[in-house]
Amino acid sequence: MKLNHLDLKINVETPRIILRGALDESVGCVLRGFVVFCIKETIRVKSLKLRLSGRMRINCTERNCANPRQHKREISVIENEWVFLELAKKCHVLIPDTYRYPFEFVIPGDAPESVKDHCYGSLLYKLKAVAERPGLLTNLVDRQPLDVIRQDNDQDNDMPIQMVNLWQDQMELVITAPRKKVYLGEHVSIDFFIKPLGPGFQVRYISWFLKEYTSFQVDDNTIEAEPKIIRFHRDDQGATIDPYWQKTEVVFIPHSADAVRCDTTSGRLKIEHKVKCTVSVVDEEGHVHDLRVSLPLVIAEVRQEEDEEDLPTYEHAIQTEQYSPTPCTVSSIPAYTAIWLAPQAPDGQNPTTCYTLNNYLNYFKILLRR
């Protein structure tokens, strides 16, 4: 939040937090940054705090039960608070300067992934800084949303997947996909193969649904919401199965995260996807039979090699020097935070700006050229 003579801003190394590995494998990563308070004239402040919160919201109707119930709740999954200026009887008097308050927090490896604006709920993380002012003066507030993403590194998801349905020892339906994991905006080819163990069978039609399944874990109870249909296709072009029948269907994954949500592995809010396939056949006596197979897919947001800028993992982050959450100015920044600041703002830029490590190194390259 910014006024004419005041500016309160949350600066983080990156708002994207990537957890490597499964829930029981990930060591977590470190969220680190500064609260920057720029003051151009002397002011009084009652307190200055920063809060990290992760909240899950549920708004769905339970399925697969005799008496469906509407669930509408809000649950906290993570909380932490930093107090930079404690609330006291007398207000804190701050002279014109740029104050920087460093903070860091270890995001646990089993933290649930972010889910934004889902039709049945959401799971959102955010930082909120509040500078409380006395009397009727307006408080200064700044918010920073965070996006928690998990990369499970499960090599099995990149291997071909095959599902088989053997119907009454008379017909075998095999469905194959080149890999289980697929990314937003991509497509996956699904091969259908039918081999009858008797003569006279014909295919009436083939259809498939790409469905999204959502479940919530609340008080040791699992709440399953109604599945959402993402894609549907039906092919009514019949064919004789002699000696076998084969066909390839292409399933396109939407580009937008608003149309389809990525898979999550957290028990708090779990999202899964399946391709529900049906092949309808008729035997030589005219009887209709429907063969059904479900093919699981894992929809991911981005490939791992595309994520170059992410937070340090915990085992690397613990090697850095810890900080003391007390007010600090440019001359008293803790050692590990020095890379955030340039000694002098180049080219007339605002000296209160925070710099990344790359900007800091580029600044010294300029000095060496001089």
GINOR-V790162 format. One record per backbone hydrogen bond with DSSP energy under -1.0 kcal/mol. CO is the residue of the C=O (numbers start at 1). NH is the residue of the N-H. E is the energy in kcal/mol with one decimal. If there is no record, write none. Layout:
co=CO nh=NH e=E
co=CO nh=NH e=E
This chain:
co=1 nh=8 e=-3.0
co=5 nh=40 e=-2.2
co=6 nh=3 e=-3.2
co=7 nh=38 e=-2.9
co=9 nh=36 e=-3.2
co=11 nh=34 e=-3.0
co=15 nh=147 e=-2.9
co=17 nh=149 e=-3.4
co=19 nh=151 e=-2.9
co=22 nh=25 e=-1.5
co=22 nh=26 e=-2.7
co=28 nh=314 e=-1.5
co=29 nh=107 e=-3.1
co=31 nh=105 e=-2.4
co=32 nh=13 e=-2.2
co=33 nh=103 e=-2.3
co=34 nh=11 e=-3.1
co=35 nh=101 e=-2.4
co=36 nh=9 e=-2.5
co=37 nh=99 e=-2.9
co=38 nh=7 e=-1.7
co=43 nh=94 e=-2.6
co=45 nh=92 e=-3.2
co=47 nh=132 e=-2.0
co=48 nh=84 e=-2.1
co=48 nh=85 e=-1.8
co=49 nh=130 e=-2.5
co=50 nh=82 e=-3.1
co=51 nh=128 e=-2.2
co=52 nh=80 e=-1.9
co=53 nh=126 e=-2.2
co=54 nh=77 e=-3.2
co=54 nh=78 e=-1.4
co=55 nh=124 e=-2.2
co=56 nh=75 e=-3.1
co=57 nh=122 e=-1.9
co=58 nh=73 e=-1.4
co=60 nh=71 e=-3.6
co=69 nh=62 e=-2.7
co=71 nh=60 e=-2.0
co=73 nh=58 e=-2.9
co=75 nh=56 e=-3.4
co=78 nh=54 e=-2.3
co=80 nh=52 e=-3.3
co=82 nh=50 e=-2.5
co=85 nh=48 e=-1.9
co=92 nh=45 e=-2.8
co=94 nh=43 e=-2.1
co=97 nh=39 e=-2.8
co=99 nh=37 e=-3.3
co=101 nh=35 e=-1.9
co=103 nh=33 e=-2.3
co=105 nh=31 e=-3.4
co=107 nh=29 e=-1.4
co=108 nh=111 e=-1.7
co=115 nh=123 e=-3.0
co=118 nh=121 e=-1.0
co=120 nh=59 e=-2.8
co=121 nh=118 e=-1.4
co=122 nh=57 e=-2.8
co=123 nh=115 e=-2.5
co=124 nh=55 e=-2.3
co=125 nh=146 e=-2.2
co=126 nh=53 e=-2.4
co=127 nh=144 e=-2.6
co=128 nh=51 e=-2.4
co=129 nh=142 e=-2.2
co=130 nh=49 e=-2.2
co=131 nh=140 e=-2.2
co=132 nh=46 e=-2.7
co=132 nh=47 e=-1.2
co=134 nh=137 e=-1.6
co=140 nh=131 e=-3.0
co=142 nh=129 e=-3.0
co=144 nh=127 e=-2.5
co=147 nh=17 e=-3.2
co=148 nh=114 e=-2.5
co=149 nh=19 e=-3.3
co=151 nh=21 e=-3.7
co=154 nh=157 e=-1.4
co=155 nh=158 e=-1.3
co=156 nh=159 e=-1.4
co=157 nh=180 e=-1.3
co=157 nh=181 e=-2.6
co=161 nh=177 e=-2.5
co=163 nh=175 e=-2.9
co=165 nh=173 e=-2.8
co=167 nh=170 e=-3.1
co=167 nh=171 e=-1.3
co=170 nh=197 e=-3.9
co=171 nh=167 e=-2.8
co=172 nh=195 e=-2.3
co=173 nh=165 e=-2.8
co=174 nh=193 e=-2.1
co=175 nh=163 e=-2.7
co=176 nh=191 e=-2.7
co=177 nh=161 e=-2.3
co=180 nh=298 e=-2.7
co=182 nh=300 e=-2.3
co=183 nh=186 e=-2.2
co=186 nh=253 e=-3.0
co=188 nh=251 e=-2.9
co=190 nh=249 e=-2.9
co=191 nh=176 e=-2.1
co=192 nh=247 e=-2.2
co=193 nh=174 e=-2.9
co=194 nh=245 e=-2.5
co=195 nh=172 e=-1.7
co=201 nh=241 e=-2.1
co=202 nh=282 e=-2.4
co=203 nh=239 e=-1.2
co=205 nh=280 e=-2.4
co=206 nh=235 e=-3.3
co=207 nh=278 e=-2.8
co=208 nh=233 e=-2.0
co=209 nh=276 e=-2.7
co=210 nh=230 e=-3.5
co=210 nh=231 e=-1.2
co=211 nh=274 e=-1.9
co=212 nh=228 e=-2.5
co=213 nh=272 e=-2.5
co=214 nh=225 e=-2.4
co=215 nh=270 e=-2.7
co=216 nh=223 e=-3.0
co=218 nh=221 e=-1.8
co=221 nh=218 e=-3.2
co=223 nh=216 e=-2.6
co=224 nh=63 e=-2.3
co=228 nh=212 e=-2.8
co=231 nh=210 e=-2.6
co=233 nh=208 e=-2.4
co=235 nh=206 e=-2.3
co=239 nh=203 e=-3.3
co=240 nh=242 e=-1.2
co=245 nh=194 e=-3.1
co=247 nh=192 e=-3.8
co=249 nh=190 e=-3.6
co=251 nh=188 e=-2.3
co=254 nh=185 e=-1.3
co=256 nh=260 e=-1.2
co=268 nh=217 e=-2.2
co=270 nh=215 e=-2.2
co=271 nh=264 e=-1.6
co=272 nh=213 e=-3.1
co=273 nh=297 e=-2.2
co=274 nh=211 e=-2.9
co=275 nh=295 e=-2.4
co=276 nh=209 e=-1.9
co=277 nh=293 e=-2.0
co=278 nh=207 e=-2.5
co=279 nh=291 e=-2.9
co=280 nh=204 e=-3.5
co=280 nh=205 e=-1.1
co=281 nh=289 e=-3.3
co=282 nh=202 e=-2.0
co=283 nh=286 e=-1.8
co=287 nh=283 e=-2.3
co=289 nh=281 e=-3.2
co=291 nh=279 e=-2.8
co=293 nh=277 e=-3.0
co=295 nh=275 e=-3.0
co=298 nh=182 e=-2.7
co=299 nh=263 e=-2.7
co=300 nh=184 e=-1.6
co=303 nh=306 e=-1.2
co=304 nh=307 e=-1.5
co=306 nh=308 e=-1.2
co=312 nh=30 e=-2.1
co=313 nh=317 e=-2.4
co=314 nh=318 e=-2.1
co=316 nh=319 e=-1.1
co=317 nh=320 e=-1.7
co=324 nh=326 e=-3.0
co=328 nh=100 e=-3.0
co=329 nh=332 e=-1.6
co=334 nh=337 e=-1.4
co=335 nh=338 e=-1.6
co=337 nh=340 e=-2.0
co=338 nh=341 e=-1.5
co=340 nh=355 e=-5.0
co=346 nh=349 e=-1.7
co=350 nh=353 e=-1.8
co=356 nh=360 e=-2.1
co=357 nh=361 e=-2.3
co=358 nh=362 e=-2.5
co=359 nh=363 e=-1.9
co=360 nh=364 e=-1.4
co=361 nh=365 e=-1.7
co=362 nh=366 e=-1.7
co=363 nh=367 e=-1.7
co=364 nh=368 e=-2.1
co=365 nh=369 e=-1.6
co=366 nh=370 e=-1.3
